Amino acid sequence: MSTPTAPIKLDETYGEWERAGVSPFFPVIEANTGTSVRTDKHEALLMFGSCDYLGLSQEPALKAAAVEAVQRFGTNTYGAQLLCGHTRIHRDVEEVLGGLSALSSAVLFPSGMAANLAVITALAGPDDVVINDRTDHVSIFMGSKLSGAEVRTFPHNNTARLEQLLRKSADKRRRVVVVDGLYSADGDYAPLDEIVRLAKAHDALVVVDEAHSFGVVGPTGLGVAEHFGVLDQVDVVVGTMSKALGSVGGFVLTTPLIEPLLRYLSPSYTSSRGSAPGVVGATLASLNHLALHGPTLRARLQANVTLVLGGLRAAGVDVLNTRSHIVPVLVGDEDKTIAVANWLMERGVFTAAFVHPHVPARTGRLRVGITAAHTTRECESLVALLVRAKHEFTF
């Protein structure tokens, strides 16, 4: 292994926060009871920084299924799936997911990132163009670059610019439009009805990353594409179990025509082990649980979202254009964002601090994750504390 000839430097701001002892990043979770956690620095924090949107990570049925799967199959998956296969539970999850929509084929991946890499590199190559929203998840841009295709971007949710790019790409063998369904730093939806209309008019494929919306958004929780009534018109949905499903891993919903490309040609599938049996056991239990209780959990989550957004907007807190359980509280200055995050933790509330380069410079924000597990009182306490922070720090 070679040794770097010069030290690798962390961005100065992150280093300064570390040296000053104010960095809120990489907290060590010592205990987790769902809406409350104990860390190495705080005895009890009300958790509003997670993506456990339906509160299922603490559901007893998921825990029991994970243990049962380990007892049945052990702790790993033996080798690369192409050669060594996967367990019956993996196949059962794929069959359940494939039965949820017109996208009848499902493929499991060890993470949502691996799924995005697989999809884009399978669909696009040097003779093609991948067109991304500029605020797409980083894994989408990674997959786009690895594909060897020309990569073009359009301003966030700017469908007029997307149409221009599609018109200018008529000479390409294939055009692939890739967007997030629900954007993880802004909390808003992609206008998928218009995006699908434009894509179909220009013979383009549509890939939607529903990581933060699957299980939560839409009449039956299948995501933003379902919300806009175009799920049967997109070509690929990428999702994850690590948000609303309360487990870990990624998946792809697609057509029987595209599925074999992923299984046989995508390195992040063929050369990677699948998720551990315990993880997949929890996923299967989650899907079964949502089939019975999904509407109730989504209604409870929406009530909490309405409460929090209503309270914050009434107090003049800038939460951008969110319409979802992802609530970005815009602070602006990076140092101030870190200061507010620490101020909240010292008063018993954990939020996720997003700063440059993960969001544009001087648009630092606290990403608040509302869940169905939060009580009305917990949501009211969050609103009250954030309103106090707004006045304390003048953001």
N, C-alpha and C positions, 0 to 999 in steps of 0.2 A: 504494500500500500504506500503510495507516495505521500510525502509530507508537504503541505502548502509552504511556499517560500515566503509568503507574507501573511500576517494575521488576518483572519476573516472578521470583518467588523460588523457588529450589529448596528442598525440604525441608531444614531446618537440619542434620539429621544427615548427609545426603549432602554438603552444602557443607562441613561440618566435616571429614569424611574426606578430601575433596579438598584442603582447605587444609593438613591435617596430612600429606599425602602418603601416606596409608595406604589410599586407596580401591582395592579390587581390581577395580573395574568397568572395562569397555571396554579390556581388555588388547589390545595390538597384536601379532598373531601374525606373526612374521617367517618362520617355516618350520614345516612340519607333516609328520611322518612317521607319523601314525596315532595311536600311543599316546604319542608324545612331541612336544612343541612347543617352539619357541624364541620368546620374546617380546621386546619392547623393553626389559624389565627383568630377564629371567632367561634364561640361556643354554640350559637344558634343564629342562623340567617334564614329569613323568609326567602325561598328560592323563586325569583322571577327572572332568572337568567338561562333557564333550560329550554330545550325543544321538546319536552315530554308533554305535548299539547293536550293529550287526552288522559294523562296521568296513569298510563298503563304500565309503566316500568315497575310500579309497586303492586300491581294486581296479583293476588295470590295464585290465580290460575296460570299466569305466565311463569311465575317462579316454579310452580310444581311441574309444569310441562318441561321446563329447562332441565330440571333435575332428572326427570324420567328419561329424557333423551340422552343425557350423559350416561345413565345407568345402562341404557340399551345399546348405545353405539360408541361410547368412550368420549374422549375429549378432542379428537381432531378428525380430519377427513382423509387421511391415508396418503394423499398425493394429488397431483393435478387431475382435475375432473375428467378431462378428455381421456385419460388413460386409466385412472383408478376409480372413476365414477363418483357418485354421491349417494347419500342415504335415501331411504324411502321417505323420510320426513321432508328432505329437500324436494323430492318429486311431488309430494302431497301439496306443499306450499305453492309450487309452480302450477299445479292443477287448479287450486283454489283461485289464485290470482288470474289465471287464464280464463276462468269462468265468470269473471266479474263484468266483462265488457266485450264489445266487438273485436277488440285487440286480443285475440284468443290464445296467443302464444306468450308464455312467460319464461324468463331466464333469470336465475338468481346469481348474484355477484357478492363478493366479500364486502363491498362498500358501494355507495352511490357514486363515488369518484371513479372507481373501477368500471362501473356501468357506463358512465358518460364517455370515458376513454374508449371503451369497446364499441359503443354505438357509432361514434363519429368516425373512428378509424375504419370501421367496417363499411360505412355508407359513402365516404368521400375519399378521393385520391387526387393525384396531381392534375387531372383533367377537370376537376370540379371546383366549386366554390362553396364555402360554408359562411353563412351570414348570421352573425350573432348580435343580440342586444348588448350594448356596451357594459351593462351591469350584470351580465350572466355570471354564473358561478365560475370560479377559476378553473375547475375541472373541465368545463366546456371549452375554454380557451386552450387548455393543455391538449385535449383531444383534437381540437381543430388544427393546432400546430403539428401534432404528430401525424395527422392524416396526410400531410403534404399538399393539401388543397390550398387554393387561394382563400384567404380569410378576410372578410369584410365585416364592418360593424355599423350599426345605426344607433343614433341617440336613443336613450331609454324610452321605450314605448312609442317611438316616432314612426308610425306606420307609413307616413308619406315618404320618408327617407328609405324605408324598407322597400317600398314599391319602386323607387328610383333604382336601387341596387339590383332588384330582380330584373328590371328592364335592361340594365347594363350587362347582365350576366347571361343573356340569351345564348351566347356562343358556347357556354360551358356544357360539358356532357351532363352534369347533374348539379342541381342547386339544392342545398340543404339549409333550411332555416331552423335555428336552435334558440330557444328562449326558456327562461324559467317561467313556471306558471305563477308562482308567488315569490316575489323577490325578498331575499332573506335580510337585507339591510334596510329596505324601505317599507316593506309590508304591503306593497300594492300588487295588483294582478297585471299580467300581460293581457292585452286586448285580443284574446285568442280568436274571437269570432272574425275580426278584421284580418288578423294575421293569416288565418287559414284561408279566408277568401282570396287574399292576394297570392298566397302560395299556390293554390290550386289554379288560379288564373295564369300563373307563369310556370306551371308544371314543376313545382318545387316540393320536396319532401319537408315535413314538419316534425321536429323533435321537441318535446316539452319535458322539462325537468320539473316534476311535481314533488320534489323532496319535502317541501314545507307545507304542501297542500293536500297530499294524499292522506285519506282517512278523515279529513277535516272539512274540506271545501266541496261543494256540490251536493245535489239532492241525496246521493248515497255515499258521499265522502270520497269520490274517485278523483277529485281535483278540480283545477280551474277549467280544464277542457270540458269536463262534465258541467260545470257551472254555466259555461257559455253555450252548451249544447252542441259541441263539435268533437266530442271524444271519438266518435266513429269516423271522423275525417282526418285525424292526425295519424301519422305513420308510426311514431314511437313515443311511448311514455316512459321516462326514467323515474324511478322512485327509490325511497329508502325506508328501511324499517326502524331507523334510529331516531325518528321524530315521533309522529303520532302513534306508530305501532308499538312503541315501547321496547324495541329490541335493537338489533344491529344488523347491518348489511344493506345491499342494494338489490334492485331488480329492474327488469325491463319488460314492458308489455308491448307487443308488436304483432305483426302479421306472420303467418306461417312461411311467407316468402323470405322475410328478413331473419327470422329466428336461426336458421342454420348458419348464416354468415357469422353470427355471434358465437355460436357453440364451436365452430370448427376453425374460424379464422382470427378471432380476437385474442391477442396475447393476454389481456387482463382476465380472460376466462380460461383459455387453454393452458396457460402457464401459471395459474394461481390456484391455490386450494380454495375450496368453497368455505362458507361460514361453518363454524364449529356446530356440532349437533345440538348442543344446549341452546345456542342462539336461534337456530332454525326451529327448534321445538317451541321456544317462546313465541316466535313469529307465527307459527301455525295456531297456537292458542290465542294469540291476539286477533288474528283474522276471524276465528270462530267467535270470540267474545264480541267483536264489532258487528258481526252478523246479527247478534241478538240485542246488543246495547248501544250500537253506534248512534242511532238517532237521539237517544237520551243524552249521551255524552256530548254530542255536537251541540245540542240545544243548551246544555249547561255551559259549555265553552262560550257560545255566542252571547249568553246573558252576561258572563264576566267581561267579555270584550266590550259590549255595549256600555256597561258600567264604567270601565276604565277609560275608554275613549271619550265618553260623554263628560266625565269629570275633568279629564286633562284638557280637553278642548274648551270647556267652559271657563277654565282658569287661565287660558291663553298659553298653555304649553304647546310648543310646536312639535307635532307628531307626524309631519309631512302629510302625504296623501294615503296613509295606511287605511285599509278597510278590513283588517284581519287581526288575528291573534298575535302577530308580530307588531309591536308598538315601538317605533324608533323615537326616542326623546332627543331632539336635536339640541346639542350644546354648542358646537362650533369649534372653538379652540381646543387643541389636543390636550394641553396641560390641564385646562379647566375640566375637560371630560373625565380625565383620570381623577382629579380632585373630587368631582361630584360622585363618581363611582365609590371612592373610599369613604366619603361623607355618608353615603347611604349605607354602606356596610357597617360603619360604626354605629349606625342606628338600627341595624338588624335587617337590612334588605339587600339582597344580592341581585345585581343586574349585570349584563354583559357589555363591556366597554368596547366600542368599535372606533378605531382611529386610523389615520393614514398609515400604511398604504391600503388597508382593507376597505376604506371608503375614501372619497376624494379629500384632499388636504383642506383643513379648516371646516370640515363637516362632521366632526366627531359627534358621536351619539351614544346613548345608552339603549341597547336593544332589550326591550322588556318582552319576555315570553309569557303570555297568559295561558293558563291551562284550565281544563275542566275540573281539576282537583282543587283549585283554589276556592276558598270560601268567600262569601260576600264580604265578610269582615276583613279578610286578608286583602281583597281588592281595594276596599275603601282605605285601608291603612297605606297601601302603596300609593294611591292617588294623593292622599294627604301629605305624605312625605315628599313626593315629587314636586308638589306645589310649593312646599316649604323650600326645597332645594332651588327651585326657579327663582324665588325671591332672595335667597341667601347668596346665590352665585350670579344672579342677573343674566340668565340666558333665555 
